[in-house]
Amino acid sequence: MRRAIVILLAGAILAACTAEPEDLSLAPEPLGDFRLGHNIAIADNVVLGPFSRELSEQALETELQNAVAKRLRRYDGDGLYHLGIVLGGLVLAQPGIPVVYAPQSVMILDVSVFDNVTQQRLNPEAKRIQVGEGFRNMVPFLGSGLVREADVQLANLSQSAAREIEDWLNENPEWFIAKPERARVPFTISTPAPTVVNMVDEEATN
């Protein structure tokens, strides 16, 4: 699977479509009883693509978690669901040659969602998501690597990833059917979190 990630990174200078900037201060349409609990990102085994810039494991995890939290903590259902995100591959483009080689950035991640009540993963297999910085963040003919620092590239990729995760959750509303008979589930730091080993399929990390 690691070899497959390397191949994806090498050929993935496609950028995922991203719409015009959104106002994330506005509440979204409810998604059943979805409310975000633990939001765990892991980047300890990330595969860097060819010529990628490097950032620390902590920087990668923190930026991705912050982007997901900013988008998904707007939902306020009575249930509680945890996300496990494993960053599998990353390219933070370096400066290249305009027109001939316009480097763009790419992120590949595997996502799992868990029901707090059952502690079971709701998606049978980890969801593979691949994103670029998005059309509104692309720099035609120049490339992201020529005009942006690595932390800005990472922020753009993380925001694109968070949007893709939100879209994926909204494509599966049956996971979050409201249960009026169930009291609102509290969330504190002591709320049990899914274990790392259950976050993604075993083969996805090999």
C-alpha positions as CSV (number, residue, x, y, z in Angstrom):
1,M,0.0,0.0,0.0
2,R,2.9,2.4,0.7
3,R,4.1,1.7,-2.9
4,A,0.6,2.7,-4.2
5,I,0.8,5.9,-2.2
6,V,4.2,6.8,-3.7
7,I,2.8,6.2,-7.2
8,L,-0.3,8.4,-6.4
9,L,2.0,11.2,-5.1
10,A,4.2,11.0,-8.1
11,G,1.4,11.4,-10.5
12,A,-1.1,13.5,-8.5
13,I,-0.4,17.1,-9.6
14,L,-4.2,17.3,-10.2
15,A,-5.8,19.7,-7.7
16,A,-9.2,18.9,-6.2
17,C,-11.9,21.4,-7.1
18,T,-12.6,23.8,-4.4
19,A,-15.5,26.3,-4.5
20,E,-15.4,29.9,-3.6
21,P,-14.4,30.7,0.0
22,E,-17.2,29.8,2.5
23,D,-18.2,31.6,5.7
24,L,-17.5,29.0,8.3
25,S,-19.1,31.2,11.0
26,L,-22.5,30.2,9.7
27,A,-24.2,27.0,11.0
28,P,-24.5,24.3,8.4
29,E,-27.7,22.3,7.7
30,P,-27.9,19.7,10.5
31,L,-26.5,16.3,9.7
32,G,-28.8,14.1,11.8
33,D,-27.4,13.8,15.3
34,F,-23.7,14.4,14.2
35,R,-21.5,16.3,16.6
36,L,-17.7,16.0,16.5
37,G,-16.0,14.4,19.4
38,H,-12.4,13.4,19.3
39,N,-10.6,14.6,16.1
40,I,-7.4,12.6,15.9
41,A,-4.8,13.0,13.1
42,I,-1.8,10.8,12.8
43,A,1.2,11.6,10.6
44,D,3.9,9.3,12.1
45,N,4.2,7.2,8.9
46,V,3.6,9.7,6.2
47,V,5.2,9.1,2.8
48,L,6.7,12.2,1.3
49,G,6.4,12.5,-2.5
50,P,9.3,13.4,-4.8
51,F,11.1,16.6,-3.9
52,S,8.6,17.5,-1.2
53,R,9.4,20.1,1.4
54,E,9.3,18.8,5.0
55,L,7.4,19.9,8.1
56,S,7.3,18.3,11.5
57,E,4.9,15.5,12.4
58,Q,3.3,17.7,15.0
59,A,2.8,20.5,12.5
60,L,1.1,18.2,10.0
61,E,-1.2,16.7,12.7
62,T,-2.1,20.1,14.3
63,E,-2.9,21.9,11.0
64,L,-5.1,19.0,9.8
65,Q,-6.9,18.7,13.1
66,N,-7.5,22.5,13.3
67,A,-9.0,22.6,9.8
68,V,-11.3,19.6,10.5
69,A,-12.4,21.1,13.8
70,K,-13.1,24.5,12.3
71,R,-15.4,23.0,9.7
72,L,-17.1,20.1,11.6
73,R,-17.5,21.6,15.1
74,R,-20.2,23.8,13.5
75,Y,-22.5,20.8,13.7
76,D,-24.4,20.4,17.0
77,G,-26.4,17.2,16.9
78,D,-27.2,15.3,20.2
79,G,-25.0,12.4,19.2
80,L,-21.2,12.1,19.3
81,Y,-18.9,10.8,16.7
82,H,-15.1,10.6,16.6
83,L,-12.8,10.9,13.6
84,G,-9.5,9.1,13.1
85,I,-7.4,10.5,10.2
86,V,-4.2,8.9,9.1
87,L,-2.0,11.1,6.8
88,G,-0.6,8.6,4.3
89,G,1.1,10.7,1.6
90,L,2.1,14.4,1.1
91,V,3.8,16.6,-1.4
92,L,4.6,20.2,-0.3
93,A,5.8,21.5,-3.6
94,Q,9.2,23.1,-3.9
95,P,10.1,25.9,-6.3
96,G,10.3,24.7,-9.9
97,I,10.7,26.1,-13.4
98,P,7.7,28.2,-14.5
99,V,5.7,26.7,-17.4
100,V,8.0,23.7,-17.7
101,Y,7.5,22.5,-14.2
102,A,4.9,24.2,-12.1
103,P,4.9,22.3,-8.8
104,Q,1.6,21.8,-6.9
105,S,0.9,20.2,-3.5
106,V,-1.0,17.0,-2.8
107,M,-2.3,15.3,0.4
108,I,-3.5,11.7,0.7
109,L,-5.3,10.6,3.9
110,D,-7.4,7.7,5.2
111,V,-10.4,8.6,7.4
112,S,-12.6,6.6,9.8
113,V,-15.7,7.7,11.7
114,F,-16.7,6.1,15.0
115,D,-20.0,6.1,17.0
116,N,-19.3,7.1,20.5
117,V,-21.9,4.8,22.0
118,T,-20.8,1.6,20.3
119,Q,-17.1,2.6,19.8
120,Q,-17.5,0.9,16.4
121,R,-16.3,2.2,13.1
122,L,-19.2,3.2,10.8
123,N,-17.4,2.9,7.5
124,P,-16.5,-0.7,6.6
125,E,-13.2,0.4,5.1
126,A,-11.2,3.5,5.8
127,K,-12.1,6.3,3.3
128,R,-9.2,7.2,1.0
129,I,-9.2,11.0,0.3
130,Q,-6.8,12.7,-2.1
131,V,-6.8,16.5,-2.4
132,G,-4.8,19.3,-3.9
133,E,-4.8,23.0,-2.8
134,G,-7.9,23.6,-4.9
135,F,-8.5,25.7,-8.0
136,R,-8.9,28.9,-6.1
137,N,-5.5,28.3,-4.5
138,M,-3.7,27.3,-7.6
139,V,-1.1,29.6,-9.2
140,P,-1.4,29.2,-13.0
141,F,1.9,28.7,-14.8
142,L,3.8,29.3,-11.6
143,G,2.8,26.6,-9.2
144,S,2.2,26.6,-5.5
145,G,5.9,25.8,-4.8
146,L,7.1,29.0,-6.4
147,V,5.1,31.5,-4.4
148,R,4.0,29.8,-1.1
149,E,5.8,28.7,2.0
150,A,5.3,25.1,3.2
151,D,3.0,26.1,6.1
152,V,0.7,28.0,3.7
153,Q,0.6,25.0,1.4
154,L,-0.2,22.7,4.3
155,A,-3.0,25.0,5.5
156,N,-4.6,25.0,2.0
157,L,-4.3,21.2,1.7
158,S,-5.8,20.8,5.2
159,Q,-8.8,23.0,4.4
160,S,-9.4,21.1,1.2
161,A,-9.2,17.8,3.1
162,A,-11.6,19.0,5.8
163,R,-14.1,20.0,3.1
164,E,-13.8,16.6,1.4
165,I,-14.4,14.9,4.8
166,E,-17.5,17.0,5.4
167,D,-18.8,16.1,1.9
168,W,-18.2,12.4,2.6
169,L,-20.1,12.5,5.9
170,N,-23.0,14.3,4.2
171,E,-23.1,11.5,1.6
172,N,-23.8,9.0,4.4
173,P,-26.7,10.5,6.5
174,E,-27.8,7.0,7.5
175,W,-24.9,6.9,10.0
176,F,-26.3,9.9,11.9
177,I,-30.1,9.3,12.1
178,A,-31.4,11.3,15.1
179,K,-32.6,9.3,18.1
180,P,-35.1,11.4,20.0
181,E,-35.2,8.9,22.8
182,R,-31.5,9.3,23.5
183,A,-30.3,12.1,25.7
184,R,-27.6,14.4,24.4
185,V,-24.3,12.8,24.7
186,P,-21.8,14.9,26.7
187,F,-18.2,15.3,25.5
188,T,-15.2,15.9,27.8
189,I,-11.5,15.2,27.6
190,S,-12.2,11.9,29.4
191,T,-14.6,10.7,26.8
192,P,-13.1,7.4,25.4
193,A,-11.4,7.8,22.1
194,P,-11.1,5.1,19.4
195,T,-7.8,3.3,19.5
196,V,-5.2,4.1,16.9
197,V,-5.1,0.5,15.7
198,N,-8.8,0.7,14.7
199,M,-8.6,4.0,12.8
200,V,-7.7,2.5,9.4
201,D,-7.5,-0.8,7.7
202,E,-4.3,-2.7,8.5
203,E,-3.3,-2.9,4.9
204,A,-3.6,0.8,4.4
205,T,-0.6,1.4,6.7
206,N,1.7,-1.1,5.1
